[in-house]
Amino acid sequence: MKYITKTSSLLMAIMLIFQLVGPPVIAIADTVNDSEDENITSIAHSEELTEIPVYDENSDSSNIIHTVKNGTEVTILDSAEDFSHVEFTASNSSKLVEGYISNEYLIPSDEFDNSSEEQESDIKEESTEDNIESDDEETLESDETDKSDSNNSDDDPKNEDDSDVHSNEEDSKLDNTDEKTDEKDSSSQDKSVLESTFKNQENVTGIGIRNPTNVRERNSTKSNVIASYPEGTVIDLKTFSKNWYEVTVDVNGKETSGYVHHKHVDVIYETQESKNVVGLRNPTNVRTLASTKSDVKTSYPQGTIIKVKTFTKDWYEITDNGKTLGYIHHKHVGDIEKDQSSLQGIGINNPTNIRELASTKSKVLTSLPIGTIIDLETFSDNWYEATAKVDGKVIKGFIHHKHIGDTVETKQKSFKAIGINNPTYIRTRPSTKATHVKALPVGSIINLKTFSKHWYEATVNVNGKKKTGYVHKKHIGDQINNKNSSFKGYGINDPTQIRVRPSTEAKSAGRLPVGSIIDLKSFSKHWYKATAKVNGKKINGYIHKKHFHKANGTGENSYGEVIKKTTIIRGLPSTNANVAKRLKKGNVIELEDFSKYWYKATPIGNEKWTGYVHKNHVKITDSVEKKYGSYSNAVNAQMKQSPQVSGFGRHGGFRNASKEQVEYYINPSNFTKNSREYLQFLVLSEPAGLDKNEVNSKVLKGLGVLDGKGASFIKAAKKFDINEAYLISHAKLETGNGTSTLAKGVPVDKKGNIVDKKKAYKTVYNVYGIGAVDSNALAGGAKRAFDEGWFTVDKAIVGGAQFINTYIGRGQDTLYKMRWNPESPGYPQYATDIGWAVKQTASMNQIYSLIDNYTHRFDVPKYKGQPSKSGNKNAYTETLLQVSASALNIRENAGTKYKSVGQASKGTKLTPIFNKKGEYVTKTVNGHIWYRINYKGKTAWASGGVNGNELVKLINK
């Protein structure tokens, strides 16, 4: 016979008394989950059939799609009068299968456990009771004993009811192995007796988790059982060793120490934590002991909020005023979130039910239309707390997670987008089953806000009033961008449609011939705003990106030589467009890069037409010869302008140029391609595409105020269509490589007059010498800079380029044209020096020799009757000294102290001698300028007076 201690007997008595006490006061929660509830399970069972049929519909006349074995657990998805819609795991594939089973073959899990498995468990207990004494010492004490714990239960948590966590099955296995060990070696030493014990024992409380929980005479499963506790009994223990607890029990009226294996008890938490949980079973049972074998003291409806205390790792304790009322297994309840968060969600059931408790079996408090936006708070793994206002009354309850679709975004973003459905419905609620506020034509541009994963909030105008609704994301296309970049394109469809709204289903605003030029603005991913002319009438609308090509050429100008026998110039950039001009092979035309496939074409010369030529029909060349009038007429016109040549006299002055010199410089044939002088034909009316970093590091480095100003020269070039290498060359020349007074800055007053730096109103800069007239270059250049507002070097670079463009912009866009103007020889001309254009090329050539990245285009004039070669640049005119005094002594050296070698009367012509630079050879003696001359075949000197022209005057022969 087995005994328990007095303390344990007293606890058992208290437990029996508690069975008569009602359940504690517990908060009730409303909950929701309708057609789907993973927690509702049943057992497929039949007394007659071994395989139970599963149908594809709720009728036994429908097709059998599967069979399940007796005892198979199924999840109820929905129930009807005769059939239930179920889900289960197929035994042959481990896949989830859905179908319909007759209700006559379905038994709720908890009822099935109580009626069948419990009986089976009892039989097992009886069959193993006789073997309690044969525990396996070797296995138990090596911590390998309990791998098969808790397989035998009357309430299985997996079947969504109470679970039996432990059984005595292990003890029976251990006892059998121990018995066999004893048979093998009856003299074997009891190993457990040799186990190290704890020096400092601690008192703990535990519950028995075996049925029964045995107390042994010694710390060995081979020793005798001296007492037993029913499963779930609370036991006072002391720590003894790694694997054993010590316990005091009453044996025949005497307190006796015994031992319980640590695998056979769960230690009760020393510090308990109070919390609220929600019942998951239907019903959720409260047991008298912490065992699913103990009696059910009371039950709660599924979804009830229950106040509990942590008890052991598998059990919660229910108390009332410090008294224990019972125990609930932790698998039979769910945690409630401590820190609830608020949100809004969209109901997706039709209707969406708010329930009294967190259970789909509980009462429906209210039903909301599908798509209703509901205020929610997180509650548990499967449930939300819900608040709704119905007919002015606030309803609070519970909604299952599966009945809520999208959650509503807390931070909304506003934007515009295109409706792509025909029509695009704006709904009263975020559901496609909701009624619509407004139906918009396809392609409508809608004001939207982000709302949820699948829905946008939309604002529309209804009868002059703004209304808010909802539109599904699948019904919205492109978002409208804010780039608004403008460019040109051309239609590639025949015809090309401009639509009134951004949709190919929208009405046409106009039909354009293929190749028509269209002004475009970016609008969305697939659509562009379009403006074009149809029959002289301007139309606005939208065009799909697949219906046009961008005019994405560089815009650079070049010359092209026609390479087809007959090349067609089209009126529009399309091979289907009308013919604008037919050209024979070899003709050269001016080109502008228009698109990937086309050039815009214009003639060279006096013809007037514009069209488009395909890039495959021309060959790019960097130079062209333009035809002009008579060569002899051009030379004669220049001679009438008193042409000058510079570099003579002490100050590098000018002298009249000879006709031979003019004929040399005006004739383009005298200058070969790739020579330095050929740069005078370089087209200056377009940027050269220089790189600012390369310009700064290779060209402008060390050039005073121009150092590092590459970006400004490039900006000026682009703004006024001027070659930046020419601008730099011009600035270098005028500023003395960036060091002139005008370039470094001149202080001026409020009227632009030069003043002392301390009195300056502004400092002005001039880098091209604009306004710096010979009579007073500094004052004139400063005043012009003040009037133009050139208060920084950068402004002077960019602003001054506009003045230079007055020549280039009117067609004199090469150095040659600026000097000679072949269109109208003689006027207007930029310089009087006949060598000006050639001299400018030295600086230009230096710049181009320093850089690697640039473009070239040359425009070479061709006059009628132009010789292949002509003139002589060194054929200076003979300059003579004519005596203007009544008589003039000619002396053997400069000065009156030297001997006279003769006397020249008034009007006598004397021949001066020049040095290698073409300058007069002179000396100044006592304030008079003397000229070295050739007199009667010998070198002599003649006085010109104080200024050199009082006694003689210079004449050209």
Long-range contacts (C-beta under 8 A, 24 or more apart in sequence): 2-212, 2-225, 2-227, 2-228, 3-226, 3-227, 3-249, 3-250, 3-251, 3-252, 4-227, 4-228, 4-229, 4-233, 4-249, 4-250, 5-227, 5-247, 5-248, 5-249, 5-250, 5-255, 6-250, 7-236, 8-229, 8-233, 8-234, 8-235, 8-249, 11-233, 11-234, 12-230, 12-233, 14-324, 15-288, 15-289, 15-324, 16-288, 18-288, 18-297, 18-323, 18-324, 18-325, 18-326, 19-288, 19-295, 19-297, 21-320, 21-323, 21-325, 22-298, 23-286, 23-297, 23-298, 23-300, 23-318, 23-325, 24-307, 24-318, 24-319, 24-320, 24-325, 25-320, 26-300, 26-304, 26-305, 26-306, 26-307, 27-276, 27-305, 27-307, 28-304, 28-305, 28-356, 28-357, 29-278, 29-303, 29-304, 29-305, 29-356, 29-357, 29-358, 29-379, 29-385, 29-397, 29-398, 30-354, 30-355, 30-356, 30-357, 30-358, 30-362, 30-363, 30-365, 30-386, 30-396, 30-397, 30-398, 31-278, 31-303, 31-355, 31-356, 31-357, 31-358, 31-359, 31-360, 31-362, 31-383, 31-397, 31-398, 31-399, 31-400, 32-352, 32-353, 32-354, 32-355, 32-358, 32-360, 32-383, 32-384, 32-386, 32-397, 32-398, 32-399, 32-400, 32-403, 33-355, 33-358, 33-359, 33-360, 33-382, 33-383, 33-399, 33-400, 33-401, 33-402, 33-403, 34-349, 34-353, 34-360, 34-400, 34-403, 35-77, 35-78, 35-349, 35-360, 36-77, 36-78, 36-360, 36-400, 36-402, 37-76, 37-77, 37-359, 37-360, 37-400, 38-75, 38-382, 39-160, 39-280, 39-281, 39-282, 39-302, 39-382, 40-75, 40-76, 40-160, 40-282, 40-360, 40-361, 41-73, 41-74, 41-75, 41-76, 41-108, 41-109, 41-159, 41-160, 42-73, 42-74, 42-76, 42-84, 42-86, 42-106, 42-107, 42-108, 42-109, 42-112, 43-71, 43-72, 43-73, 43-74, 43-106, 43-107, 43-108, 43-109, 43-112, 43-159, 44-68, 44-69, 44-70, 44-71, 44-72, 44-73, 44-74, 44-88, 44-101, 44-105, 44-106, 45-70, 45-71, 45-105, 45-106, 45-107, 45-112, 46-70, 46-105, 49-105, 52-101, 52-105, 53-101, 53-102, 54-86, 54-97, 54-99, 54-100, 54-101, 55-83, 55-99, 55-100, 55-101, 56-99, 56-100, 57-100, 58-82, 58-83, 58-85, 58-100, 59-83, 59-100, 60-102, 62-100, 65-97, 65-99, 66-90, 66-97, 66-99, 68-101, 73-109, 73-158, 73-159, 74-101, 74-106, 76-106, 79-103, 109-156, 109-159, 109-160, 109-161, 110-155, 110-159, 110-161, 110-162, 110-281, 110-282, 110-283, 112-159, 113-153, 113-154, 113-155, 113-156, 113-159, 113-161, 113-162, 114-154, 114-155, 117-153, 117-154, 117-156, 118-154, 121-152, 121-153, 121-154, 121-164, 121-167, 124-152, 124-167, 124-169, 125-167, 125-168, 125-211, 128-168, 128-169, 128-171, 128-172, 131-172, 131-175, 131-176, 131-179, 132-168, 132-171, 132-172, 132-175, 132-214, 132-225, 133-175, 133-178, 133-179, 133-224, 133-225, 134-172, 134-174, 134-175, 134-176, 134-177, 134-178, 134-179, 134-180, 135-171, 135-174, 135-175, 135-177, 135-178, 135-221, 135-222, 136-173, 136-174, 136-175, 136-176, 136-177, 136-178, 136-181, 136-221, 137-178, 137-181, 137-190, 137-191, 137-192, 137-220, 137-221, 137-222, 138-177, 138-181, 138-191, 139-174, 139-177, 140-174, 140-221, 140-243, 140-261, 140-263, 141-191, 141-192, 141-195, 141-221, 141-243, 143-243, 145-170, 145-174, 145-261, 145-263, 146-170, 146-263, 148-173, 149-209, 149-263, 153-292, 154-292, 154-293, 155-285, 155-292, 157-329, 157-331, 157-332, 160-280, 160-281, 160-282, 161-281, 161-285, 161-332, 162-281, 162-285, 162-287, 162-292, 162-329, 162-332, 163-292, 163-329, 163-331, 163-332, 164-291, 164-292, 164-293, 165-209, 165-291, 165-292, 165-314, 165-329, 166-209, 166-210, 166-211, 166-231, 166-291, 167-210, 167-211, 168-210, 168-211, 168-212, 170-210, 170-263, 171-210, 171-214, 171-264, 174-221, 175-221, 178-221, 178-222, 181-222, 182-222, 190-218, 190-220, 190-222, 190-223, 191-220, 192-218, 192-219, 192-220, 192-221, 192-222, 192-243, 192-244, 193-218, 193-219, 193-220, 195-219, 195-241, 195-242, 195-243, 195-244, 196-241, 196-242, 197-240, 197-241, 198-239, 198-240, 198-241, 201-238, 201-239, 201-240, 201-246, 202-238, 202-239, 203-236, 203-237, 203-238, 204-237, 204-238, 204-239, 204-245, 204-267, 204-268, 204-270, 205-234, 205-235, 205-236, 205-237, 205-267, 205-268, 206-234, 206-235, 206-237, 206-245, 206-260, 206-265, 206-266, 206-267, 206-268, 206-312, 207-232, 207-233, 207-234, 207-235, 207-265, 207-266, 207-268, 207-289, 207-290, 207-291, 207-312, 207-315, 208-232, 208-233, 208-235, 208-260, 208-264, 208-265, 209-264, 209-265, 209-266, 209-291, 210-264, 211-291, 211-293, 213-260, 213-264, 213-265, 214-260, 214-264, 215-247, 215-249, 215-258, 215-259, 215-260, 216-258, 216-259, 216-260, 216-261, 217-258, 217-259, 218-259, 219-243, 219-244, 219-259, 220-259, 221-261, 223-259, 226-251, 226-256, 226-258, 227-251, 227-258, 230-289, 230-291, 230-293, 230-294, 231-289, 231-291, 231-293, 231-294, 232-287, 232-288, 232-289, 232-290, 232-291, 232-293, 232-294, 232-327, 233-289, 234-268, 235-260, 235-265, 237-265, 237-267, 266-290, 266-312, 266-313, 266-314, 266-315, 267-312, 268-311, 268-312, 269-310, 269-311, 269-312, 272-309, 272-310, 272-311, 272-317, 273-309, 273-310, 274-307, 274-308, 274-309, 275-307, 275-308, 275-309, 275-310, 275-335, 275-336, 276-305, 276-306, 276-307, 276-308, 276-336, 277-305, 277-306, 277-308, 277-316, 277-328, 277-333, 277-334, 277-335, 277-336, 278-303, 278-304, 278-305, 278-306, 278-333, 278-334, 278-336, 278-358, 278-379, 278-380, 278-383, 279-303, 279-304, 279-306, 279-332, 279-333, 279-359, 280-331, 280-332, 280-333, 280-334, 281-332, 282-359, 282-361, 284-328, 284-332, 284-333, 285-328, 285-332, 286-318, 286-325, 286-326, 286-327, 286-328, 287-326, 287-327, 287-328, 287-329, 288-326, 288-327, 289-327, 290-314, 290-315, 290-317, 290-327, 291-327, 292-329, 294-327, 297-325, 297-326, 298-325, 298-326, 301-357, 301-359, 301-361, 301-362, 302-357, 302-358, 302-359, 302-361, 302-362, 303-355, 303-356, 303-357, 303-358, 303-359, 303-361, 303-362, 303-383, 303-398, 304-357, 305-336, 305-358, 306-333, 308-333, 334-380, 334-381, 334-382, 335-380, 335-381, 336-379, 336-380, 337-378, 337-379, 337-380, 340-377, 340-378, 340-379, 340-385, 341-377, 341-378, 342-375, 342-376, 342-377, 343-376, 343-377, 343-378, 343-407, 343-408, 343-410, 344-373, 344-374, 344-375, 344-376, 344-407, 344-408, 345-373, 345-374, 345-376, 345-384, 345-399, 345-404, 345-405, 345-406, 345-407, 345-408, 346-371, 346-372, 346-373, 346-374, 346-404, 346-405, 346-406, 346-407, 346-408, 346-429, 346-430, 346-431, 346-452, 346-455, 347-371, 347-372, 347-374, 347-399, 347-403, 347-404, 347-405, 348-403, 348-404, 348-405, 348-431, 349-403, 350-433, 352-399, 352-403, 352-404, 353-399, 353-403, 354-386, 354-388, 354-395, 354-396, 354-397, 354-398, 354-399, 355-397, 355-398, 355-399, 356-397, 356-398, 357-398, 358-382, 358-383, 358-398, 359-398, 360-400, 362-398, 365-395, 365-396, 365-397, 366-390, 366-395, 366-397, 369-429, 369-431, 369-434, 370-429, 370-431, 370-433, 370-434, 371-427, 371-428, 371-429, 371-430, 371-431, 371-433, 371-434, 371-470, 372-429, 373-408, 373-429, 373-430, 374-399, 374-404, 376-404, 376-407, 405-452, 405-454, 406-430, 406-451, 406-452, 406-453, 406-454, 406-455, 407-452, 407-453, 408-451, 408-452, 409-450, 409-451, 409-452, 412-449, 412-450, 412-451, 412-457, 413-449, 413-450, 414-447, 414-448, 414-449, 415-448, 415-449, 415-479, 415-480, 416-445, 416-446, 416-447, 416-448, 416-479, 416-480, 417-445, 417-446, 417-448, 417-456, 417-476, 417-477, 417-478, 417-479, 417-480, 417-524, 418-443, 418-444, 418-445, 418-446, 418-476, 418-477, 418-478, 418-480, 418-502, 418-503, 418-524, 418-527, 419-443, 419-444, 419-445, 419-446, 419-471, 419-475, 419-476, 419-477, 420-475, 420-476, 420-477, 420-503, 421-475, 422-503, 422-505, 424-471, 424-475, 424-476, 425-471, 425-475, 426-458, 426-460, 426-467, 426-469, 426-470, 426-471, 427-469, 427-470, 427-471, 427-472, 428-469, 428-470, 429-470, 430-454, 430-455, 430-470, 430-472, 431-470, 432-472, 434-470, 436-469, 437-462, 437-467, 437-468, 437-469, 438-462, 438-467, 438-469, 441-501, 441-506, 442-501, 442-503, 442-505, 442-506, 443-499, 443-500, 443-501, 443-502, 443-503, 443-505, 443-506, 443-542, 444-501, 445-480, 445-501, 445-502, 446-471, 446-476, 448-476, 477-524, 477-526, 478-502, 478-524, 478-525, 478-526, 478-527, 479-524, 479-525, 480-523, 480-524, 481-522, 481-523, 481-524, 481-525, 483-522, 484-521, 484-522, 485-521, 485-522, 486-519, 486-520, 486-521, 487-520, 487-550, 487-551, 487-552, 488-517, 488-518, 488-519, 488-520, 488-550, 488-551, 489-517, 489-518, 489-520, 489-528, 489-548, 489-549, 489-550, 489-551, 490-515, 490-516, 490-517, 490-518, 490-548, 490-549, 490-551, 490-572, 490-573, 490-574, 490-595, 491-515, 491-516, 491-518, 491-543, 491-547, 491-548, 492-547, 492-548, 492-549, 492-574, 493-547, 494-576, 496-543, 496-547, 496-548, 497-543, 497-547, 498-530, 498-532, 498-539, 498-540, 498-541, 498-542, 498-543, 499-541, 499-542, 499-543, 499-544, 500-541, 500-542, 501-541, 501-542, 502-526, 502-527, 502-542, 502-544, 504-544, 506-542, 509-539, 509-540, 509-541, 510-534, 510-537, 510-539, 510-541, 513-572, 513-577, 514-572, 514-574, 514-576, 514-577, 515-570, 515-571, 515-572, 515-573, 515-574, 515-576, 515-577, 515-612, 516-572, 517-551, 517-572, 517-573, 518-543, 518-548, 520-548, 520-550, 549-595, 549-596, 549-597, 550-595, 551-594, 551-595, 552-595, 552-596, 553-592, 553-593, 553-594, 553-595, 553-596, 553-598, 553-599, 554-593, 555-592, 555-593, 556-592, 556-593, 556-686, 556-689, 556-855, 557-590, 557-591, 557-592, 557-593, 557-683, 557-686, 557-857, 558-590, 558-591, 558-593, 558-620, 558-621, 558-622, 558-857, 559-588, 559-589, 559-590, 559-591, 559-604, 559-620, 559-621, 559-622, 559-623, 559-624, 559-857, 560-588, 560-589, 560-590, 560-591, 560-599, 560-601, 560-613, 560-618, 560-619, 560-620, 560-621, 561-586, 561-587, 561-588, 561-618, 561-619, 561-620, 561-621, 562-586, 562-587, 562-588, 562-589, 562-617, 562-618, 563-617, 563-618, 563-619, 564-617, 567-613, 567-617, 567-618, 568-613, 568-617, 569-601, 569-609, 569-611, 569-612, 569-613, 570-611, 570-612, 570-613, 570-614, 571-611, 571-612, 572-612, 573-597, 573-598, 573-612, 575-614, 577-612, 580-609, 580-610, 580-611, 580-612, 581-609, 581-611, 588-621, 588-624, 588-625, 589-613, 589-618, 590-624, 591-618, 591-620, 622-856, 622-857, 622-858, 623-673, 623-681, 623-857, 623-858, 623-859, 623-860, 624-858, 624-859, 624-860, 625-860, 625-861, 625-862, 626-859, 626-860, 626-861, 626-862, 627-862, 627-863, 627-864, 628-822, 628-823, 628-861, 628-862, 628-863, 628-864, 629-822, 629-825, 629-863, 629-864, 630-863, 630-864, 630-865, 631-667, 631-863, 631-864, 631-865, 631-866, 631-867, 632-865, 633-825, 634-666, 634-820, 634-822, 634-825, 634-863, 635-659, 635-662, 635-663, 635-666, 637-825, 637-826, 638-662, 638-666, 638-820, 638-825, 638-826, 638-834, 640-826, 641-826, 641-827, 641-829, 641-832, 643-832, 643-834, 644-832, 644-833, 644-834, 645-833, 645-834, 645-835, 645-876, 646-833, 646-835, 647-917, 647-918, 647-919, 648-917, 648-918, 648-919, 648-920, 649-919, 649-920, 650-919, 650-920, 650-922, 652-919, 654-832, 654-833, 655-876, 655-877, 655-879, 655-956, 656-877, 656-956, 657-834, 657-876, 657-877, 658-875, 658-876, 658-877, 659-871, 660-871, 660-872, 660-875, 661-834, 661-871, 661-872, 661-873, 661-874, 661-875, 661-876, 662-834, 662-871, 663-870, 663-871, 663-872, 664-870, 664-871, 664-872, 664-873, 664-875, 665-834, 665-835, 665-837, 665-838, 665-871, 665-873, 666-820, 666-834, 666-871, 667-866, 667-867, 667-869, 667-870, 667-871, 668-816, 668-860, 668-861, 668-862, 668-866, 669-866, 669-867, 669-868, 669-869, 669-870, 670-869, 670-870, 670-871, 671-838, 673-858, 676-841, 676-842, 676-845, 677-838, 677-841, 678-841, 678-858, 679-815, 679-841, 679-844, 679-845, 679-848, 680-814, 680-815, 680-816, 680-819, 680-837, 680-838, 680-840, 680-841, 681-814, 681-815, 681-816, 681-858, 681-859, 681-860, 681-861, 682-723, 682-726, 682-814, 682-815, 682-844, 682-856, 682-857, 682-858, 683-723, 683-813, 683-814, 683-857, 683-858, 683-859, 684-722, 684-723, 684-726, 684-808, 684-813, 684-814, 684-815, 685-721, 685-722, 685-723, 685-808, 685-809, 685-813, 686-721, 686-723, 686-857, 687-714, 687-717, 687-718, 687-721, 687-722, 687-723, 687-724, 688-717, 688-723, 688-724, 688-725, 688-854, 688-855, 688-856, 689-853, 689-854, 689-855, 690-714, 690-717, 690-724, 690-725, 690-851, 690-853, 690-854, 691-851, 691-853, 694-851, 694-852, 694-853, 695-724, 695-728, 695-851, 698-850, 698-851, 699-728, 699-847, 699-850, 699-851, 700-728, 700-738, 703-732, 703-737, 703-738, 704-735, 704-737, 704-738, 704-739, 704-743, 704-744, 705-735, 705-738, 705-739, 705-743, 705-744, 705-745, 705-765, 705-767, 705-793, 706-731, 706-732, 706-735, 706-737, 706-738, 706-743, 706-767, 706-793, 707-738, 709-793, 709-794, 709-797, 712-793, 712-794, 712-797, 712-798, 713-797, 715-798, 716-797, 716-798, 716-800, 716-801, 717-801, 719-798, 719-801, 720-801, 720-802, 720-804, 720-805, 720-809, 721-805, 721-808, 721-809, 722-801, 722-804, 722-805, 722-808, 725-844, 725-847, 725-848, 725-854, 726-815, 726-844, 727-797, 727-801, 727-804, 728-847, 729-840, 729-843, 729-844, 729-847, 730-768, 730-804, 731-767, 731-768, 731-797, 732-843, 733-840, 733-843, 734-767, 734-768, 734-769, 734-772, 735-767, 735-769, 738-767, 741-778, 742-766, 742-767, 742-769, 742-772, 742-777, 742-778, 742-781, 742-782, 742-785, 743-767, 743-793, 743-796, 745-793, 746-778, 746-781, 746-782, 746-785, 748-782, 748-783, 748-786, 751-786, 752-782, 752-783, 752-785, 752-786, 752-787, 753-779, 753-782, 753-783, 754-778, 754-779, 754-782, 762-786, 762-791, 763-791, 764-790, 764-791, 764-796, 765-790, 765-791, 765-792, 765-793, 765-795, 765-796, 766-790, 766-796, 766-800, 767-793, 767-796, 767-797, 767-800, 768-796, 768-800, 768-801, 768-803, 768-804, 770-800, 770-803, 813-859, 814-859, 815-840, 815-841, 815-844, 816-861, 817-859, 817-861, 820-861, 822-861, 822-863, 835-873, 876-918, 877-956, 877-957, 878-911, 878-956, 878-957, 879-912, 879-954, 879-955, 879-956, 879-957, 880-909, 880-910, 880-911, 880-912, 880-954, 880-955, 880-956, 880-957, 881-909, 881-910, 881-911, 881-912, 881-931, 881-933, 881-942, 881-944, 881-952, 881-953, 881-954, 881-955, 882-907, 882-908, 882-909, 882-910, 882-952, 882-953, 882-954, 882-955, 883-907, 883-908, 883-909, 883-910, 883-942, 883-951, 883-952, 884-950, 884-951, 884-952, 884-953, 885-950, 885-951, 885-952, 888-942, 888-943, 888-951, 888-952, 889-943, 890-933, 890-935, 890-940, 890-941, 890-942, 891-940, 891-941, 891-942, 892-940, 892-941, 893-941, 894-923, 894-925, 894-930, 894-932, 894-941, 894-943, 895-925, 895-926, 895-930, 895-941, 896-926, 896-943, 898-941, 901-935, 901-936, 901-938, 901-940, 902-935, 902-936, 902-940, 904-942, 909-955, 910-935, 910-942, 910-952, 913-939, 922-948
